[in-house]
């Protein structure tokens, strides 16, 4: 799922090499994917009213269901 998020995020931003995705597993088994992009690209990833990040989260959540996992996506500034 990290690779999927990395691929989708890189398709949204101009500075593709600045995209980083880290995975953290919490005690309850939830996987938190931390997405980092260049400071000036954060708005593009979040989108107007949060629509873009919500769409990314929905895609990742759908992929996680296939693997019977719970995954959250956080944008880290």
PQR file with spaces between the fields and no chain letter, atoms N, CA, C, O and H, PARSE charges and radii, in Angstrom:
ATOM       1  N    UNK     1       0.813   -1.184    0.000 -0.4000 1.5000
ATOM       2  CA   UNK     1       0.000    0.000    0.000 -0.0000 2.0000
ATOM       3  C    UNK     1       0.861    1.254    0.000  0.5500 1.7000
ATOM       4  O    UNK     1       0.448    2.307   -0.486 -0.5500 1.4000
ATOM       5  N    UNK     2       2.076    1.125    0.557 -0.4000 1.5000
ATOM       6  CA   UNK     2       3.000    2.258    0.516 -0.0000 2.0000
ATOM       7  C    UNK     2       3.309    2.631   -0.928  0.5500 1.7000
ATOM       8  O    UNK     2       3.320    3.807   -1.289 -0.5500 1.4000
ATOM       9  H    UNK     2       2.412    0.270    0.952  0.4000 1.0000
ATOM      10  N    UNK     3       3.559    1.613   -1.749 -0.4000 1.5000
ATOM      11  CA   UNK     3       3.893    1.870   -3.150 -0.0000 2.0000
ATOM      12  C    UNK     3       2.723    2.510   -3.890  0.5500 1.7000
ATOM      13  O    UNK     3       2.923    3.403   -4.713 -0.5500 1.4000
ATOM      14  H    UNK     3       3.549    0.657   -1.456  0.4000 1.0000
ATOM      15  N    UNK     4       1.522    2.064   -3.604 -0.4000 1.5000
ATOM      16  CA   UNK     4       0.335    2.645   -4.237 -0.0000 2.0000
ATOM      17  C    UNK     4       0.196    4.112   -3.867  0.5500 1.7000
ATOM      18  O    UNK     4      -0.041    4.952   -4.735 -0.5500 1.4000
ATOM      19  H    UNK     4       1.360    1.339   -2.935  0.4000 1.0000
ATOM      20  N    UNK     5       0.340    4.428   -2.587 -0.4000 1.5000
ATOM      21  CA   UNK     5       0.244    5.823   -2.147 -0.0000 2.0000
ATOM      22  C    UNK     5       1.354    6.659   -2.763  0.5500 1.7000
ATOM      23  O    UNK     5       1.113    7.786   -3.197 -0.5500 1.4000
ATOM      24  H    UNK     5       0.533    3.746   -1.881  0.4000 1.0000
ATOM      25  N    UNK     6       2.568    6.119   -2.806 -0.4000 1.5000
ATOM      26  CA   UNK     6       3.699    6.839   -3.399 -0.0000 2.0000
ATOM      27  C    UNK     6       3.422    7.135   -4.880  0.5500 1.7000
ATOM      28  O    UNK     6       3.664    8.245   -5.353 -0.5500 1.4000
ATOM      29  H    UNK     6       2.763    5.203   -2.453  0.4000 1.0000
ATOM      30  N    UNK     7       2.915    6.138   -5.599 -0.4000 1.5000
ATOM      31  CA   UNK     7       2.603    6.302   -7.015 -0.0000 2.0000
ATOM      32  C    UNK     7       1.537    7.380   -7.224  0.5500 1.7000
ATOM      33  O    UNK     7       1.693    8.257   -8.074 -0.5500 1.4000
ATOM      34  H    UNK     7       2.718    5.236   -5.215  0.4000 1.0000
ATOM      35  N    UNK     8       0.465    7.309   -6.455 -0.4000 1.5000
ATOM      36  CA   UNK     8      -0.622    8.280   -6.600 -0.0000 2.0000
ATOM      37  C    UNK     8      -0.163    9.691   -6.240  0.5500 1.7000
ATOM      38  O    UNK     8      -0.499   10.649   -6.937 -0.5500 1.4000
ATOM      39  H    UNK     8       0.338    6.597   -5.765  0.4000 1.0000
ATOM      40  N    UNK     9       0.599    9.826   -5.159 -0.4000 1.5000
ATOM      41  CA   UNK     9       1.067   11.148   -4.734 -0.0000 2.0000
ATOM      42  C    UNK     9       2.030   11.739   -5.756  0.5500 1.7000
ATOM      43  O    UNK     9       1.975   12.934   -6.044 -0.5500 1.4000
ATOM      44  H    UNK     9       0.872    9.048   -4.592  0.4000 1.0000
ATOM      45  N    UNK    10       2.911   10.909   -6.302 -0.4000 1.5000
ATOM      46  CA   UNK    10       3.862   11.412   -7.308 -0.0000 2.0000
ATOM      47  C    UNK    10       3.151   11.889   -8.567  0.5500 1.7000
ATOM      48  O    UNK    10       3.641   12.780   -9.260 -0.5500 1.4000
ATOM      49  H    UNK    10       2.957    9.938   -6.068  0.4000 1.0000
ATOM      50  N    UNK    11       1.998   11.298   -8.863 -0.4000 1.5000
ATOM      51  CA   UNK    11       1.260   11.734  -10.050 -0.0000 2.0000
ATOM      52  C    UNK    11       0.590   13.092   -9.842  0.5500 1.7000
ATOM      53  O    UNK    11       0.172   13.733  -10.806 -0.5500 1.4000
ATOM      54  H    UNK    11       1.599   10.575   -8.300  0.4000 1.0000
ATOM      55  N    UNK    12       0.487   13.534   -8.579 -0.4000 1.5000
ATOM      56  CA   UNK    12      -0.173   14.805   -8.274 -0.0000 2.0000
ATOM      57  C    UNK    12       0.777   15.990   -8.180  0.5500 1.7000
ATOM      58  O    UNK    12       0.362   17.128   -8.401 -0.5500 1.4000
ATOM      59  H    UNK    12       0.826   13.013   -7.796  0.4000 1.0000
ATOM      60  N    UNK    13       2.041   15.746   -7.857 -0.4000 1.5000
ATOM      61  CA   UNK    13       2.963   16.839   -7.550 -0.0000 2.0000
ATOM      62  C    UNK    13       3.988   17.037   -8.660  0.5500 1.7000
ATOM      63  O    UNK    13       4.236   16.140   -9.466 -0.5500 1.4000
ATOM      64  H    UNK    13       2.378   14.822   -7.677  0.4000 1.0000
ATOM      65  N    UNK    14       4.576   18.229   -8.686 -0.4000 1.5000
ATOM      66  CA   UNK    14       5.610   18.535   -9.669 -0.0000 2.0000
ATOM      67  C    UNK    14       6.973   18.018   -9.214  0.5500 1.7000
ATOM      68  O    UNK    14       7.771   17.560  -10.032 -0.5500 1.4000
ATOM      69  H    UNK    14       4.374   18.958   -8.032  0.4000 1.0000
ATOM      70  N    UNK    15       7.236   18.091   -7.919 -0.4000 1.5000
ATOM      71  CA   UNK    15       8.522   17.652   -7.377 -0.0000 2.0000
ATOM      72  C    UNK    15       8.403   16.203   -6.903  0.5500 1.7000
ATOM      73  O    UNK    15       8.296   15.933   -5.707 -0.5500 1.4000
ATOM      74  H    UNK    15       6.588   18.464   -7.255  0.4000 1.0000
ATOM      75  N    UNK    16       8.425   15.281   -7.862 -0.4000 1.5000
ATOM      76  CA   UNK    16       8.181   13.865   -7.584 -0.0000 2.0000
ATOM      77  C    UNK    16       9.204   13.244   -6.640  0.5500 1.7000
ATOM      78  O    UNK    16       8.863   12.369   -5.845 -0.5500 1.4000
ATOM      79  H    UNK    16       8.513   15.500   -8.834  0.4000 1.0000
ATOM      80  N    UNK    17      10.445   13.688   -6.722 -0.4000 1.5000
ATOM      81  CA   UNK    17      11.497   13.105   -5.877 -0.0000 2.0000
ATOM      82  C    UNK    17      11.348   13.492   -4.409  0.5500 1.7000
ATOM      83  O    UNK    17      11.989   12.890   -3.547 -0.5500 1.4000
ATOM      84  H    UNK    17      10.722   14.399   -7.368  0.4000 1.0000
ATOM      85  N    UNK    18      10.515   14.482   -4.111 -0.4000 1.5000
ATOM      86  CA   UNK    18      10.295   14.924   -2.733 -0.0000 2.0000
ATOM      87  C    UNK    18       9.225   14.103   -2.006  0.5500 1.7000
ATOM      88  O    UNK    18       9.011   14.296   -0.809 -0.5500 1.4000
ATOM      89  H    UNK    18       9.994   14.971   -4.811  0.4000 1.0000
ATOM      90  N    UNK    19       8.559   13.199   -2.706 -0.4000 1.5000
ATOM      91  CA   UNK    19       7.496   12.396   -2.100 -0.0000 2.0000
ATOM      92  C    UNK    19       8.118   11.263   -1.284  0.5500 1.7000
ATOM      93  O    UNK    19       8.925   10.486   -1.792 -0.5500 1.4000
ATOM      94  H    UNK    19       8.733   13.042   -3.679  0.4000 1.0000
ATOM      95  N    UNK    20       7.729   11.184   -0.013 -0.4000 1.5000
ATOM      96  CA   UNK    20       8.177   10.106    0.866 -0.0000 2.0000
ATOM      97  C    UNK    20       6.961    9.512    1.565  0.5500 1.7000
ATOM      98  O    UNK    20       6.046   10.232    1.965 -0.5500 1.4000
ATOM      99  H    UNK    20       7.072   11.816    0.400  0.4000 1.0000
ATOM     100  N    UNK    21       6.964    8.207    1.705 -0.4000 1.5000
ATOM     101  CA   UNK    21       5.895    7.522    2.428 -0.0000 2.0000
ATOM     102  C    UNK    21       6.544    6.608    3.464  0.5500 1.7000
ATOM     103  O    UNK    21       7.348    5.741    3.122 -0.5500 1.4000
ATOM     104  H    UNK    21       7.708    7.622    1.380  0.4000 1.0000
ATOM     105  N    UNK    22       6.192    6.807    4.721 -0.4000 1.5000
ATOM     106  CA   UNK    22       6.674    5.961    5.809 -0.0000 2.0000
ATOM     107  C    UNK    22       5.487    5.223    6.407  0.5500 1.7000
ATOM     108  O    UNK    22       4.373    5.744    6.457 -0.5500 1.4000
ATOM     109  H    UNK    22       5.539    7.511    5.000  0.4000 1.0000
ATOM     110  N    UNK    23       5.744    4.015    6.856 -0.4000 1.5000
ATOM     111  CA   UNK    23       4.697    3.188    7.444 -0.0000 2.0000
ATOM     112  C    UNK    23       4.975    2.979    8.924  0.5500 1.7000
ATOM     113  O    UNK    23       6.085    2.614    9.311 -0.5500 1.4000
ATOM     114  H    UNK    23       6.649    3.592    6.816  0.4000 1.0000
ATOM     115  N    UNK    24       3.961    3.211    9.747 -0.4000 1.5000
ATOM     116  CA   UNK    24       4.054    2.998   11.193 -0.0000 2.0000
ATOM     117  C    UNK    24       2.897    2.090   11.592  0.5500 1.7000
ATOM     118  O    UNK    24       1.742    2.363   11.264 -0.5500 1.4000
ATOM     119  H    UNK    24       3.059    3.507    9.433  0.4000 1.0000
ATOM     120  N    UNK    25       3.214    1.007   12.303 -0.4000 1.5000
ATOM     121  CA   UNK    25       2.175    0.096   12.768 -0.0000 2.0000
ATOM     122  C    UNK    25       1.890    0.375   14.236  0.5500 1.7000
ATOM     123  O    UNK    25       2.790    0.345   15.075 -0.5500 1.4000
ATOM     124  H    UNK    25       4.152    0.786   12.569  0.4000 1.0000
ATOM     125  N    UNK    26       0.627    0.647   14.532 -0.4000 1.5000
ATOM     126  CA   UNK    26       0.225    0.934   15.909 -0.0000 2.0000
ATOM     127  C    UNK    26      -0.049   -0.368   16.652  0.5500 1.7000
ATOM     128  O    UNK    26      -0.099   -1.441   16.050 -0.5500 1.4000
ATOM     129  H    UNK    26      -0.105    0.671   13.851  0.4000 1.0000
ATOM     130  N    UNK    27      -0.225   -0.263   17.954 -0.4000 1.5000
ATOM     131  CA   UNK    27      -0.440   -1.438   18.806 -0.0000 2.0000
ATOM     132  C    UNK    27      -1.659   -2.259   18.407  0.5500 1.7000
ATOM     133  O    UNK    27      -1.648   -3.485   18.524 -0.5500 1.4000
ATOM     134  H    UNK    27      -0.185    0.608   18.444  0.4000 1.0000
ATOM     135  N    UNK    28      -2.704   -1.594   17.940 -0.4000 1.5000
ATOM     136  CA   UNK    28      -3.928   -2.312   17.569 -0.0000 2.0000
ATOM     137  C    UNK    28      -3.874   -2.910   16.161  0.5500 1.7000
ATOM     138  O    UNK    28      -4.866   -3.462   15.685 -0.5500 1.4000
ATOM     139  H    UNK    28      -2.713   -0.599   17.845  0.4000 1.0000
ATOM     140  N    UNK    29      -2.726   -2.802   15.497 -0.4000 1.5000
ATOM     141  CA   UNK    29      -2.561   -3.364   14.163 -0.0000 2.0000
ATOM     142  C    UNK    29      -2.849   -2.394   13.041  0.5500 1.7000
ATOM     143  O    UNK    29      -2.638   -2.722   11.873 -0.5500 1.4000
ATOM     144  H    UNK    29      -1.920   -2.354   15.884  0.4000 1.0000
ATOM     145  N    UNK    30      -3.323   -1.215   13.365 -0.4000 1.5000
ATOM     146  CA   UNK    30      -3.590   -0.195   12.356 -0.0000 2.0000
ATOM     147  C    UNK    30      -2.274    0.277   11.747  0.5500 1.7000
ATOM     148  O    UNK    30      -1.302    0.532   12.458 -0.5500 1.4000
ATOM     149  H    UNK    30      -3.495   -0.949   14.313  0.4000 1.0000
ATOM     150  N    UNK    31      -2.257    0.386   10.439 -0.4000 1.5000
ATOM     151  CA   UNK    31      -1.077    0.884    9.739 -0.0000 2.0000
ATOM     152  C    UNK    31      -1.316    2.349    9.408  0.5500 1.7000
ATOM     153  O    UNK    31      -2.330    2.697    8.803 -0.5500 1.4000
ATOM     154  H    UNK    31      -3.047    0.178    9.861  0.4000 1.0000
ATOM     155  N    UNK    32      -0.385    3.204    9.802 -0.4000 1.5000
ATOM     156  CA   UNK    32      -0.466    4.629    9.491 -0.0000 2.0000
ATOM     157  C    UNK    32       0.572    4.919    8.418  0.5500 1.7000
ATOM     158  O    UNK    32       1.769    4.721    8.631 -0.5500 1.4000
ATOM     159  H    UNK    32       0.439    2.921   10.294  0.4000 1.0000
ATOM     160  N    UNK    33       0.110    5.390    7.266 -0.4000 1.5000
ATOM     161  CA   UNK    33       1.016    5.788    6.196 -0.0000 2.0000
ATOM     162  C    UNK    33       1.215    7.290    6.298  0.5500 1.7000
ATOM     163  O    UNK    33       0.264    8.061    6.163 -0.5500 1.4000
ATOM     164  H    UNK    33      -0.861    5.551    7.093  0.4000 1.0000
ATOM     165  N    UNK    34       2.447    7.701    6.536 -0.4000 1.5000
ATOM     166  CA   UNK    34       2.776    9.120    6.666 -0.0000 2.0000
ATOM     167  C    UNK    34       3.309    9.610    5.326  0.5500 1.7000
ATOM     168  O    UNK    34       4.352    9.155    4.856 -0.5500 1.4000
ATOM     169  H    UNK    34       3.220    7.075    6.646  0.4000 1.0000
ATOM     170  N    UNK    35       2.589   10.535    4.722 -0.4000 1.5000
ATOM     171  CA   UNK    35       2.942   11.079    3.418 -0.0000 2.0000
ATOM     172  C    UNK    35       3.616   12.425    3.597  0.5500 1.7000
ATOM     173  O    UNK    35       3.064   13.335    4.216 -0.5500 1.4000
ATOM     174  H    UNK    35       1.742   10.905    5.104  0.4000 1.0000
ATOM     175  N    UNK    36       4.820   12.541    3.048 -0.4000 1.5000
ATOM     176  CA   UNK    36       5.553   13.808    3.088 -0.0000 2.0000
ATOM     177  C    UNK    36       5.804   14.265    1.655  0.5500 1.7000
ATOM     178  O    UNK    36       6.267   13.497    0.811 -0.5500 1.4000
ATOM     179  H    UNK    36       5.269   11.802    2.545  0.4000 1.0000
ATOM     180  N    UNK    37       5.488   15.533    1.403 -0.4000 1.5000
ATOM     181  CA   UNK    37       5.758   16.144    0.100 -0.0000 2.0000
ATOM     182  C    UNK    37       6.421   17.490    0.354  0.5500 1.7000
ATOM     183  O    UNK    37       6.486   17.948    1.494 -0.5500 1.4000
ATOM     184  H    UNK    37       5.112   16.157    2.089  0.4000 1.0000
ATOM     185  N    UNK    38       6.912   18.121   -0.703 -0.4000 1.5000
ATOM     186  CA   UNK    38       7.521   19.444   -0.575 -0.0000 2.0000
ATOM     187  C    UNK    38       6.495   20.420    0.002  0.5500 1.7000
ATOM     188  O    UNK    38       5.296   20.296   -0.245 -0.5500 1.4000
ATOM     189  H    UNK    38       6.859   17.748   -1.629  0.4000 1.0000
ATOM     190  N    UNK    39       6.982   21.385    0.768 -0.4000 1.5000
ATOM     191  CA   UNK    39       6.093   22.352    1.452 -0.0000 2.0000
ATOM     192  C    UNK    39       5.109   23.022    0.497  0.5500 1.7000
ATOM     193  O    UNK    39       3.936   23.193    0.828 -0.5500 1.4000
ATOM     194  H    UNK    39       7.957   21.487    0.969  0.4000 1.0000
ATOM     195  N    UNK    40       5.587   23.401   -0.684 -0.4000 1.5000
ATOM     196  CA   UNK    40       4.712   24.109   -1.620 -0.0000 2.0000
ATOM     197  C    UNK    40       3.757   23.177   -2.375  0.5500 1.7000
ATOM     198  O    UNK    40       2.923   23.646   -3.150 -0.5500 1.4000
ATOM     199  H    UNK    40       6.540   23.262   -0.953  0.4000 1.0000
ATOM     200  N    UNK    41       3.872   21.873   -2.157 -0.4000 1.5000
ATOM     201  CA   UNK    41       3.000   20.901   -2.822 -0.0000 2.0000
ATOM     202  C    UNK    41       1.897   20.365   -1.904  0.5500 1.7000
ATOM     203  O    UNK    41       1.009   19.645   -2.362 -0.5500 1.4000
ATOM     204  H    UNK    41       4.550   21.492   -1.528  0.4000 1.0000
ATOM     205  N    UNK    42       1.948   20.707   -0.621 -0.4000 1.5000
ATOM     206  CA   UNK    42       0.982   20.168    0.345 -0.0000 2.0000
ATOM     207  C    UNK    42      -0.445   20.522   -0.062  0.5500 1.7000
ATOM     208  O    UNK    42      -1.337   19.677    0.010 -0.5500 1.4000
ATOM     209  H    UNK    42       2.669   21.292   -0.249  0.4000 1.0000
ATOM     210  N    UNK    43      -0.661   21.744   -0.480 -0.4000 1.5000
ATOM     211  CA   UNK    43      -1.996   22.176   -0.895 -0.0000 2.0000
ATOM     212  C    UNK    43      -2.527   21.384   -2.071  0.5500 1.7000
ATOM     213  O    UNK    43      -3.723   21.103   -2.150 -0.5500 1.4000
ATOM     214  H    UNK    43       0.064   22.430   -0.538  0.4000 1.0000
ATOM     215  N    UNK    44      -1.653   21.030   -2.972 -0.4000 1.5000
ATOM     216  CA   UNK    44      -2.065   20.249   -4.138 -0.0000 2.0000
ATOM     217  C    UNK    44      -2.488   18.835   -3.723  0.5500 1.7000
ATOM     218  O    UNK    44      -3.440   18.285   -4.275 -0.5500 1.4000
ATOM     219  H    UNK    44      -0.682   21.258   -2.908  0.4000 1.0000
ATOM     220  N    UNK    45      -1.787   18.254   -2.760 -0.4000 1.5000
ATOM     221  CA   UNK    45      -2.117   16.904   -2.295 -0.0000 2.0000
ATOM     222  C    UNK    45      -3.413   16.915   -1.485  0.5500 1.7000
ATOM     223  O    UNK    45      -4.212   15.984   -1.581 -0.5500 1.4000
ATOM     224  H    UNK    45      -1.013   18.701   -2.312  0.4000 1.0000
ATOM     225  N    UNK    46      -3.621   17.960   -0.691 -0.4000 1.5000
ATOM     226  CA   UNK    46      -4.844   18.039    0.112 -0.0000 2.0000
ATOM     227  C    UNK    46      -6.040   18.384   -0.770  0.5500 1.7000
ATOM     228  O    UNK    46      -7.114   17.802   -0.616 -0.5500 1.4000
ATOM     229  H    UNK    46      -2.971   18.717   -0.613  0.4000 1.0000
ATOM     230  N    UNK    47      -5.862   19.317   -1.683 -0.4000 1.5000
ATOM     231  CA   UNK    47      -6.933   19.681   -2.599 -0.0000 2.0000
ATOM     232  C    UNK    47      -7.935   20.632   -1.976  0.5500 1.7000
ATOM     233  O    UNK    47      -7.933   20.853   -0.765 -0.5500 1.4000
ATOM     234  H    UNK    47      -4.989   19.790   -1.808  0.4000 1.0000
ATOM     235  N    UNK    48      -8.778   21.184   -2.805 -0.4000 1.5000
ATOM     236  CA   UNK    48      -9.786   22.140   -2.343 -0.0000 2.0000
ATOM     237  C    UNK    48     -10.796   21.435   -1.447  0.5500 1.7000
ATOM     238  O    UNK    48     -11.468   20.489   -1.858 -0.5500 1.4000
ATOM     239  H    UNK    48      -8.780   21.004   -3.789  0.4000 1.0000
ATOM     240  N    UNK    49     -10.883   21.915   -0.227 -0.4000 1.5000
ATOM     241  CA   UNK    49     -11.814   21.320    0.726 -0.0000 2.0000
ATOM     242  C    UNK    49     -11.426   19.915    1.157  0.5500 1.7000
ATOM     243  O    UNK    49     -12.246   19.199    1.731 -0.5500 1.4000
ATOM     244  H    UNK    49     -10.336   22.683    0.107  0.4000 1.0000
ATOM     245  N    UNK    50     -10.194   19.510    0.892 -0.4000 1.5000
ATOM     246  CA   UNK    50      -9.741   18.178    1.285 -0.0000 2.0000
ATOM     247  C    UNK    50     -10.183   17.066    0.359  0.5500 1.7000
ATOM     248  O    UNK    50     -10.058   15.889    0.696 -0.5500 1.4000
ATOM     249  H    UNK    50      -9.527   20.092    0.426  0.4000 1.0000
ATOM     250  N    UNK    51     -10.699   17.425   -0.801 -0.4000 1.5000
ATOM     251  CA   UNK    51     -11.239   16.411   -1.710 -0.0000 2.0000
ATOM     252  C    UNK    51     -10.174   15.440   -2.210  0.5500 1.7000
ATOM     253  O    UNK    51     -10.419   14.236   -2.288 -0.5500 1.4000
ATOM     254  H    UNK    51     -10.801   18.382   -1.075  0.4000 1.0000
ATOM     255  N    UNK    52      -8.996   15.956   -2.548 -0.4000 1.5000
ATOM     256  CA   UNK    52      -7.953   15.090   -3.102 -0.0000 2.0000
ATOM     257  C    UNK    52      -7.448   14.105   -2.062  0.5500 1.7000
ATOM     258  O    UNK    52      -7.337   12.913   -2.349 -0.5500 1.4000
ATOM     259  H    UNK    52      -8.797   16.934   -2.484  0.4000 1.0000
ATOM     260  N    UNK    53      -7.140   14.576   -0.862 -0.4000 1.5000
ATOM     261  CA   UNK    53      -6.643   13.664    0.172 -0.0000 2.0000
ATOM     262  C    UNK    53      -7.724   12.673    0.574  0.5500 1.7000
ATOM     263  O    UNK    53      -7.416   11.520    0.876 -0.5500 1.4000
ATOM     264  H    UNK    53      -7.231   15.544   -0.629  0.4000 1.0000
ATOM     265  N    UNK    54      -8.970   13.091    0.583 -0.4000 1.5000
ATOM     266  CA   UNK    54     -10.054   12.154    0.901 -0.0000 2.0000
ATOM     267  C    UNK    54     -10.173   11.067   -0.165  0.5500 1.7000
ATOM     268  O    UNK    54     -10.449    9.911    0.156 -0.5500 1.4000
ATOM     269  H    UNK    54      -9.220   14.028    0.336  0.4000 1.0000
ATOM     270  N    UNK    55      -9.969   11.427   -1.419 -0.4000 1.5000
ATOM     271  CA   UNK    55      -9.994   10.436   -2.496 -0.0000 2.0000
ATOM     272  C    UNK    55      -8.817    9.469   -2.361  0.5500 1.7000
ATOM     273  O    UNK    55      -8.979    8.263   -2.546 -0.5500 1.4000
ATOM     274  H    UNK    55      -9.745   12.366   -1.680  0.4000 1.0000
ATOM     275  N    UNK    56      -7.630    9.998   -2.040 -0.4000 1.5000
ATOM     276  CA   UNK    56      -6.464    9.134   -1.818 -0.0000 2.0000
ATOM     277  C    UNK    56      -6.726    8.164   -0.670  0.5500 1.7000
ATOM     278  O    UNK    56      -6.424    6.975   -0.768 -0.5500 1.4000
ATOM     279  H    UNK    56      -7.498   10.977   -1.889  0.4000 1.0000
ATOM     280  N    UNK    57      -7.283    8.676    0.401 -0.4000 1.5000
ATOM     281  CA   UNK    57      -7.587    7.825    1.560 -0.0000 2.0000
ATOM     282  C    UNK    57      -8.587    6.734    1.192  0.5500 1.7000
ATOM     283  O    UNK    57      -8.461    5.600    1.653 -0.5500 1.4000
ATOM     284  H    UNK    57      -7.529    9.643    0.481  0.4000 1.0000
ATOM     285  N    UNK    58      -9.571    7.063    0.374 -0.4000 1.5000
ATOM     286  CA   UNK    58     -10.579    6.077   -0.034 -0.0000 2.0000
ATOM     287  C    UNK    58      -9.949    4.963   -0.866  0.5500 1.7000
ATOM     288  O    UNK    58     -10.279    3.791   -0.685 -0.5500 1.4000
ATOM     289  H    UNK    58      -9.673    7.984    0.000  0.4000 1.0000
ATOM     290  N    UNK    59      -9.057    5.317   -1.764 -0.4000 1.5000
ATOM     291  CA   UNK    59      -8.385    4.311   -2.593 -0.0000 2.0000
ATOM     292  C    UNK    59      -7.515    3.404   -1.729  0.5500 1.7000
ATOM     293  O    UNK    59      -7.534    2.183   -1.888 -0.5500 1.4000
ATOM     294  H    UNK    59      -8.789    6.270   -1.911  0.4000 1.0000
ATOM     295  N    UNK    60      -6.757    3.999   -0.819 -0.4000 1.5000
ATOM     296  CA   UNK    60      -5.886    3.215    0.060 -0.0000 2.0000
ATOM     297  C    UNK    60      -6.722    2.331    0.982  0.5500 1.7000
ATOM     298  O    UNK    60      -6.367    1.178    1.227 -0.5500 1.4000
ATOM     299  H    UNK    60      -6.742    4.991   -0.690  0.4000 1.0000
ATOM     300  N    UNK    61      -7.814    2.859    1.487 -0.4000 1.5000
ATOM     301  CA   UNK    61      -8.703    2.081    2.356 -0.0000 2.0000
ATOM     302  C    UNK    61      -9.280    0.879    1.594  0.5500 1.7000
ATOM     303  O    UNK    61      -9.384   -0.216    2.145 -0.5500 1.4000
ATOM     304  H    UNK    61      -8.102    3.796    1.289  0.4000 1.0000
ATOM     305  N    UNK    62      -9.653    1.089    0.329 -0.4000 1.5000
ATOM     306  CA   UNK    62     -10.187   -0.005   -0.487 -0.0000 2.0000
ATOM     307  C    UNK    62      -9.126   -1.081   -0.718  0.5500 1.7000
ATOM     308  O    UNK    62      -9.432   -2.273   -0.686 -0.5500 1.4000
ATOM     309  H    UNK    62      -9.568    1.979   -0.119  0.4000 1.0000
ATOM     310  N    UNK    63      -7.890   -0.666   -0.948 -0.4000 1.5000
ATOM     311  CA   UNK    63      -6.800   -1.631   -1.118 -0.0000 2.0000
ATOM     312  C    UNK    63      -6.530   -2.377    0.182  0.5500 1.7000
ATOM     313  O    UNK    63      -6.191   -3.560    0.160 -0.5500 1.4000
ATOM     314  H    UNK    63      -7.642    0.302   -0.974  0.4000 1.0000
ATOM     315  N    UNK    64      -6.677   -1.700    1.304 -0.4000 1.5000
ATOM     316  CA   UNK    64      -6.426   -2.318    2.610 -0.0000 2.0000
ATOM     317  C    UNK    64      -7.470   -3.381    2.929  0.5500 1.7000
ATOM     318  O    UNK    64      -7.151   -4.401    3.539 -0.5500 1.4000
ATOM     319  H    UNK    64      -6.953   -0.739    1.322  0.4000 1.0000
ATOM     320  N    UNK    65      -8.702   -3.152    2.525 -0.4000 1.5000
ATOM     321  CA   UNK    65      -9.769   -4.118    2.776 -0.0000 2.0000
ATOM     322  C    UNK    65      -9.429   -5.451    2.109  0.5500 1.7000
ATOM     323  O    UNK    65      -9.706   -6.516    2.660 -0.5500 1.4000
ATOM     324  H    UNK    65      -8.961   -2.323    2.030  0.4000 1.0000
ATOM     325  N    UNK    66      -8.841   -5.385    0.950 -0.4000 1.5000
ATOM     326  CA   UNK    66      -8.445   -6.594    0.224 -0.0000 2.0000
ATOM     327  C    UNK    66      -7.469   -7.431    1.044  0.5500 1.7000
ATOM     328  O    UNK    66      -7.485   -8.660    0.972 -0.5500 1.4000
ATOM     329  H    UNK    66      -8.616   -4.520    0.503  0.4000 1.0000
ATOM     330  N    UNK    67      -6.618   -6.761    1.826 -0.4000 1.5000
ATOM     331  CA   UNK    67      -5.617   -7.440    2.653 -0.0000 2.0000
ATOM     332  C    UNK    67      -6.059   -7.568    4.114  0.5500 1.7000
ATOM     333  O    UNK    67      -5.276   -7.964    4.977 -0.5500 1.4000
ATOM     334  H    UNK    67      -6.605   -5.763    1.884  0.4000 1.0000
ATOM     335  N    UNK    68      -7.320   -7.227    4.375 -0.4000 1.5000
ATOM     336  CA   UNK    68      -7.892   -7.284    5.719 -0.0000 2.0000
ATOM     337  C    UNK    68      -7.072   -6.486    6.733  0.5500 1.7000
ATOM     338  O    UNK    68      -6.786   -6.961    7.832 -0.5500 1.4000
ATOM     339  H    UNK    68      -7.955   -6.905    3.674  0.4000 1.0000
ATOM     340  N    UNK    69      -6.702   -5.274    6.347 -0.4000 1.5000
ATOM     341  CA   UNK    69      -5.935   -4.365    7.200 -0.0000 2.0000
ATOM     342  C    UNK    69      -6.715   -3.073    7.382  0.5500 1.7000
ATOM     343  O    UNK    69      -7.625   -2.767    6.612 -0.5500 1.4000
ATOM     344  H    UNK    69      -6.934   -4.888    5.454  0.4000 1.0000
ATOM     345  N    UNK    70      -6.349   -2.323    8.409 -0.4000 1.5000
ATOM     346  CA   UNK    70      -6.892   -0.977    8.617 -0.0000 2.0000
ATOM     347  C    UNK    70      -5.743   -0.011    8.397  0.5500 1.7000
ATOM     348  O    UNK    70      -4.715   -0.093    9.068 -0.5500 1.4000
ATOM     349  H    UNK    70      -5.610   -2.572    9.035  0.4000 1.0000
ATOM     350  N    UNK    71      -5.921    0.901    7.456 -0.4000 1.5000
ATOM     351  CA   UNK    71      -4.851    1.819    7.080 -0.0000 2.0000
ATOM     352  C    UNK    71      -5.358    3.252    7.141  0.5500 1.7000
ATOM     353  O    UNK    71      -6.448    3.558    6.658 -0.5500 1.4000
ATOM     354  H    UNK    71      -6.757    0.967    6.910  0.4000 1.0000
ATOM     355  N    UNK    72      -4.558    4.122    7.738 -0.4000 1.5000
ATOM     356  CA   UNK    72      -4.833    5.555    7.781 -0.0000 2.0000
ATOM     357  C    UNK    72      -3.748    6.277    6.997  0.5500 1.7000
ATOM     358  O    UNK    72      -2.605    5.822    6.949 -0.5500 1.4000
ATOM     359  H    UNK    72      -3.673    3.873    8.130  0.4000 1.0000
ATOM     360  N    UNK    73      -4.101    7.395    6.386 -0.4000 1.5000
ATOM     361  CA   UNK    73      -3.131    8.206    5.651 -0.0000 2.0000
ATOM     362  C    UNK    73      -3.068    9.577    6.301  0.5500 1.7000
ATOM     363  O    UNK    73      -4.086   10.252    6.453 -0.5500 1.4000
ATOM     364  H    UNK    73      -5.029    7.764    6.424  0.4000 1.0000
ATOM     365  N    UNK    74      -1.864    9.985    6.684 -0.4000 1.5000
ATOM     366  CA   UNK    74      -1.637   11.311    7.259 -0.0000 2.0000
ATOM     367  C    UNK    74      -0.666   12.075    6.374  0.5500 1.7000
ATOM     368  O    UNK    74       0.329   11.519    5.908 -0.5500 1.4000
ATOM     369  H    UNK    74      -1.037    9.437    6.561  0.4000 1.0000
ATOM     370  N    UNK    75      -0.956   13.350    6.143 -0.4000 1.5000
ATOM     371  CA   UNK    75      -0.023   14.221    5.431 -0.0000 2.0000
ATOM     372  C    UNK    75       0.796   14.948    6.484  0.5500 1.7000
ATOM     373  O    UNK    75       0.248   15.645    7.338 -0.5500 1.4000
ATOM     374  H    UNK    75      -1.764   13.801    6.521  0.4000 1.0000
ATOM     375  N    UNK    76       2.100   14.783    6.420 -0.4000 1.5000
ATOM     376  CA   UNK    76       3.015   15.385    7.387 -0.0000 2.0000
ATOM     377  C    UNK    76       3.664   16.599    6.740  0.5500 1.7000
ATOM     378  O    UNK    76       4.225   16.502    5.649 -0.5500 1.4000
ATOM     379  H    UNK    76       2.545   14.216    5.727  0.4000 1.0000
ATOM     380  N    UNK    77       3.586   17.768    7.428 -0.4000 1.5000
ATOM     381  CA   UNK    77       4.224   18.960    6.862 -0.0000 2.0000
ATOM     382  C    UNK    77       5.649   19.029    7.321  0.5500 1.7000
ATOM     383  O    UNK    77       6.370   19.959    6.959 -0.5500 1.4000
ATOM     384  H    UNK    77       3.130   17.847    8.315  0.4000 1.0000
